[in-house]
Amino acid sequence: AAARKRTPSDTELQAYLNRHPERFERPERSRLTQIYLSRDARGSDLQSDAAALAAQLQQEGILPGQAQLFGDPFLIARDLPLSSEAALARQLGAEFAVGAMAAPVDQWSGPISSSYGLHFVWPHEKVPSEIPPLAEIRARVEGEVLREREEQALRDHLAALRKRARIEIVRPEGAL
């Protein structure tokens, strides 16, 4: 409780953030539109349908706003908000996430395989990884500083107890 009594100053919080930026880094994110081709619905035609769609997207200059005219119905939204590779992997699998994050901005890429089928993606923007400003993540940084203070207070308390502790070994009568 004593470790949490004093609120860390902004200077202390900024110093902590500077020492541990990896704990607060926001990963690279991408906002994209997808066209989905169902493995279940298309069966053995999946690859040939994907090749035909790739040619059509390229030749006709199809824009993301027209994506709803193509592909198969899908439970996951056609337009995905800014998402990290990890978030995309949770939704659609690691292979999809890697492919989507590698796709160049403002053009169709694909087909990219997912847990469900094949996708074409149009990344609208990519935001590089970043360390948010302290004002944005103040509560998280403060929580980490207070947690470390508590851990240090516990270590100090245990060390003090060990210094004062006296260990006696008492042997029962008759024992060797």
ABEGO torsion letter per residue (X at the ends): XAAAABBBBAAAAAAAAAABAAAABBBBBBBBBBBBBBAAAAEAAAAAAAAAAAAAAAAAGBBAAAAAABEBBBABBABBBBBBAAAAAAAAEAAAAAAAAABBBGBBBOBBBBAAEBBBBBBABBBBBBBBBAAAAAAAAAAAAAAAAAAAAAAAAAAAAAAABBBBBBBBBGBX
